[in-house]
């Protein structure tokens, strides 16, 4: 089993547990990236 296959399996399990579609997961990851990116910028600029 390669890393990519393992990661896909784990991702699918979490999507099933959270009752999310891949589209919802994409939006969640995008918003999470904006939040953490803004927090990192704030932390580096202070």
C-alpha positions as MATLAB code, in Angstrom:
seq = 'XXXXXXXXXXXXXXXXXXXXXXXXXXXXXXXXXXXXXXXXXXXXXX';
ca = [
       0.000    0.000    0.000;
       1.468    3.325   -1.016;
       1.141    6.513    0.960;
      -1.391    7.891   -1.534;
      -3.610    4.818   -1.242;
      -3.410    4.956    2.553;
      -4.211    8.682    2.585;
      -7.196    8.185    0.259;
      -8.543    5.386    2.483;
      -8.197    7.473    5.657;
      -9.748   10.511    3.964;
     -12.714    8.468    2.779;
     -13.200    7.081    6.297;
     -13.251   10.577    7.797;
     -15.648   11.862    5.136;
     -17.983    8.981    5.968;
     -17.713    9.628    9.719;
     -18.447   13.322    9.295;
     -21.155   12.749    6.652;
     -19.388   15.116    4.251;
     -19.204   15.064    0.489;
     -15.858   15.644   -1.233;
     -17.182   19.059   -2.297;
     -17.898   20.023    1.325;
     -14.462   18.755    2.376;
     -12.847   20.906   -0.313;
     -14.591   24.037    1.002;
     -13.707   23.114    4.589;
     -10.024   22.729    3.664;
     -10.042   26.013    1.715;
     -11.565   27.986    4.600;
      -9.255   26.271    7.107;
      -6.289   27.295    4.942;
      -7.413   30.922    4.918;
      -7.884   30.955    8.704;
      -4.546   29.316    9.483;
      -2.775   31.407    6.841;
      -4.157   34.621    8.336;
      -3.187   33.464   11.832;
       0.358   32.656   10.655;
       0.670   36.057    8.955;
      -0.575   37.804   12.078;
       1.830   35.823   14.258;
       4.816   36.543   11.976;
       4.013   40.256   11.637;
       3.523   41.079   15.305;
];
